[in-house]
């Protein structure tokens, strides 16, 4: 089993930055994929960014050039650096990890508002 805990959300003004963290614990040795997704009020969950065990990254078009996904040196933490935040980035951000199973964290709220 794998447990995921997100942190780093909060309230920020448009144009600001936040860094989200996803800390994995448990049997993490076979995780090959870690991704960030978000769910805005009234909308379905959507892909934001991902990183594989080989450090191949992918970023959704709406956030490309503003968001960066990376892995910490301890390899059990994945970060989502979010710059130039916009009001439309407001959502609950979820971490997802996959080995033979699919795991989700509880989410962290990001609110972009003036």
C-alpha positions as CSV (number, residue, x, y, z in Angstrom):
1,X,0.0,0.0,0.0
2,X,1.0,3.6,-0.7
3,X,-0.1,6.7,1.2
4,X,0.0,10.1,-0.4
5,X,-0.1,13.4,1.5
6,X,-0.4,16.7,-0.3
7,X,0.6,20.1,1.2
8,X,1.4,23.6,0.2
9,X,-2.0,24.9,-0.9
10,X,-3.4,28.2,0.2
11,X,-4.8,31.6,-0.9
12,X,-2.7,33.6,-3.3
13,X,-3.3,36.7,-5.4
14,X,-3.3,36.5,-9.2
15,X,0.3,36.4,-10.5
16,X,1.6,34.8,-7.3
17,X,3.3,31.4,-6.8
18,X,2.8,28.3,-4.7
19,X,4.7,25.1,-4.4
20,X,2.7,21.9,-3.7
21,X,4.3,18.8,-2.3
22,X,3.2,15.2,-2.5
23,X,4.9,13.0,0.0
24,X,4.6,9.2,-0.6
25,X,5.0,6.6,2.1
26,X,4.6,2.9,2.4
27,X,5.6,0.5,-0.3
28,X,6.8,3.1,-2.8
29,X,9.5,1.1,-4.6
30,X,7.3,0.1,-7.6
31,X,5.7,3.5,-8.2
32,X,6.3,4.3,-11.9
33,X,4.0,7.3,-12.3
34,X,3.1,10.3,-10.1
35,X,0.7,13.0,-11.3
36,X,-1.1,16.1,-10.2
37,X,-4.8,16.6,-11.0
38,X,-7.2,19.3,-10.0
39,X,-10.9,19.6,-9.5
40,X,-12.6,23.0,-9.7
41,X,-16.1,23.6,-8.4
42,X,-18.7,22.2,-10.9
43,X,-16.0,20.7,-13.1
44,X,-14.6,17.2,-13.5
45,X,-11.1,16.3,-12.3
46,X,-8.4,17.2,-14.9
47,X,-4.8,16.3,-15.5
48,X,-2.2,19.0,-14.6
49,X,1.2,17.4,-14.7
50,X,3.0,14.1,-14.3
51,X,6.4,12.6,-13.8
52,X,7.5,9.0,-14.3
53,X,10.1,6.9,-12.5
54,X,12.5,7.8,-15.4
55,X,11.8,11.5,-14.8
56,X,9.9,11.9,-18.0
57,X,7.5,14.9,-17.4
58,X,4.3,16.0,-19.0
59,X,2.3,19.2,-18.4
60,X,-1.2,20.1,-19.5
61,X,-1.5,22.9,-22.0
62,X,-3.5,25.3,-19.8
63,X,-0.5,25.4,-17.3
64,X,2.4,24.9,-19.7
65,X,5.1,27.5,-19.1
66,X,3.7,28.3,-15.6
67,X,3.7,25.0,-13.7
68,X,6.7,22.7,-13.3
69,X,6.7,19.2,-11.8
70,X,9.8,17.8,-10.2
71,X,11.0,15.1,-7.8
72,X,12.8,15.7,-4.5
73,X,16.3,14.3,-3.8
74,X,14.8,11.7,-1.5
75,X,12.6,10.6,-4.4
76,X,9.5,10.1,-2.1
77,X,8.3,13.6,-2.7
78,X,7.0,15.2,-5.9
79,X,6.6,18.9,-6.2
80,X,4.4,21.1,-8.3
81,X,5.8,24.6,-8.7
82,X,3.0,27.0,-9.8
83,X,4.0,30.4,-11.0
84,X,1.9,33.3,-12.4
85,X,-1.2,31.8,-10.9
86,X,-4.6,32.8,-12.4
87,X,-8.1,32.9,-11.0
88,X,-8.9,29.9,-13.1
89,X,-6.3,27.8,-11.4
90,X,-8.5,27.7,-8.3
91,X,-9.2,24.1,-7.5
92,X,-8.5,21.3,-5.1
93,X,-5.2,19.7,-6.3
94,X,-4.8,16.0,-5.9
95,X,-1.7,13.8,-6.1
96,X,-2.0,10.4,-7.8
97,X,0.5,7.6,-7.9
98,X,0.5,4.3,-9.7
99,X,2.1,0.9,-9.4
100,X,-0.1,-2.1,-10.1
101,X,-2.7,-0.1,-8.1
102,X,-3.9,3.5,-8.3
103,X,-3.5,5.8,-5.2
104,X,-4.9,9.3,-4.5
105,X,-4.2,11.8,-1.8
106,X,-6.9,13.8,0.1
107,X,-6.2,17.0,-1.9
108,X,-5.0,20.5,-1.0
109,X,-7.0,23.6,-1.8
110,X,-5.5,26.3,-4.0
111,X,-7.4,29.6,-4.2
112,X,-6.3,32.4,-6.5
113,X,-8.2,35.6,-5.7
114,X,-7.6,39.3,-5.2
